[in-house]
Amino acid sequence: MTALVSRLDTSSGEYGARRAAMLTKIAELEAEHAKAVAGGGPKYVDRHRERGKLLARERIELLVDPDSPFLELSPLAAWGTEFPVGASVVTGIGVIEGVECVVTASDPTVRGGASNPWTLRKTLRAADIALENRLPYVNLVESGGADLPSQKEIFIPGGRVFRDLTRLSAAGVPTIALVFGNSTAGGAYVPGMSDHVVMVRERAKVFLGGPPLVKMATGEESDDESLGGAEMHARTSGLADHLAADEHDALRIGRRIVRRLNRRRPVPSPAVAPPPLYDEDELLGIVPEDLKIPFDPREVIARVVDGSDFDEVKPLYGPSLVTGWAAVHGHPIGILANARGVLFGEEAQKAAQFIQLADQTRTPLVFLQNTTGYMVGRDYEQSGIIKHGAMMINAVSNSTVPHITIVMGASYGAGNYGMCGRAYDPRFLFTWPSAKSAVMGPAQLAGVMSIVGRAAAEARGQEYDEEADAAMRQAVEAQIEAESLAFFLSGRLYDDGVIDPRDTRTVLGLCLSAIGNAPDAGRAGYGVFRM
């Protein structure tokens, strides 16, 4: 029997305290998500509605299949910056006519849908997901173009948006643009470079330069409709493939286009799978508020995988890392989960071998992160921790199966790399509200700076200022603590979203299903090395 047996005492005070702390973080998360959903605020939402237009999320809801899930990505983009939470665009994965698609929708209630630096990063991430997973890419367009005050951060890298559209098409990934309003200047190339274009009559405006710019540049007098209206593009320029009567009609046409794509999954969807034996609600009481306290990731696995069935590999070797086989919603996976935070040489070797085994069987890998990094110290250096860690990182870097990462707790130092952090391009990466990530813990980082400063003062023959040192340590700890929090990291798109732990199984299932649309990348050229 490989079904996990839970030892979690849900009646204990410790469990209750952890659950209460997590619920507080989830309430904060919901408040931040509400800011993104609010868009530009009541004034601009009301003005948009008065014009007879749908909001971005309403357009998505009508586009995707009824009662189907929509996995929104990066909803906290731009959190903690001068720009509104959400970055004036909604992105995610939804099912349209039974086909999983990446959907991007401009939010015109936020500065007219203008693109700021975080809009750009969020949009580029959505295009990467579409390409990696071979998902049709649907753009719901209504944007005034670049946010001009921040153009210096947008103009040069922004060209990737158009490059990505052509590369998607070249790779056989369909691109579809539904234009509901303005799509001006560089934004005109979004429909211009899409495979299928729908424009809404008397609403869509697509031109490289509007009437004022044309007047300044050429002296020509023109109006919106003759210069770039939907009717003109449908009848004269040929840019529009379909002329929609209104927004609802455009969304119907968009669904019809997807239905005619004749998409076929490389691998059929799995059969219905048994749920975990334990209640997902209990995930709230597993992770301690103090991340220095370890927890058993098997308790998480037992509440996420099908039937709580986990076939552990090398359970007695390298016990600080748990490895084994399971399934989520019928999709086979391999799991690597940190048990006691720190990674020793044995754990690194165990991980490297396990990753190679997954590559051999073409099994996607899920990394459950809670790591303080690789172990330091004279004995560990002499025993080869650097080359063992390098072996694990090498395996992660060159593995050719899809990776998904969930950051549950700590994610510090090179442990972030070895456990497939953002720099290692997992297909998807999500974070729990409890998570923290930095080069090292705040106290350790401040302490290192203090030691270095003290040594420098002694080398110069100067007396060390203890009072200034204490103030420095306090300031550094506060800064690192703030910059390591889940919201801060998600705001900078170092993940694909902060999720409620109770949604982990659902999110993993949606990601694994999306991954199933891409063909197998093929194995590397070596057999499995025993470590």
Protein Blocks (a to p, Z undefined) as FASTA:
>chain_A
ZZdcdfbdfkbmklmmmmmmmmmmmmmmmmmmmmmmnmnojklmmmmmmnopacfklmmm
mmpcghiacddehklgoihiabdehjlpacddddeehiacddddddfkggnhpacfklmm
mmmmmmmmmmmnopacddddddebjafklmmmmmmmmmmmmmmmmmmmmnopacddddfb
dcehjlmmmmmmpfbdcddehkaccdfbdfklmmmmnopacdfklmmpmklmmmmnomam
bdcfblmlmmmmmmmmmmmnopacfbacdddddddfbdfklmmmmpcfblmbccdfklmm
mmmbghhiacdehklgoklbccddddeehiacdddddfklpacfklmmmmmmmmmmmmmn
opacddddddebjcedjklmmnopmmmmmmmmmmmmmpcbdcddddfbbcehjllmmnop
aklopabdcddfkbccdfbdfklmmmmmmmmmmmmmmmnopacdfklmmmmmmmmmmmmm
mmmpmklmmmnopagbdcdfklmmmmmmmmmmmmmmpccebiafbdcddZZ
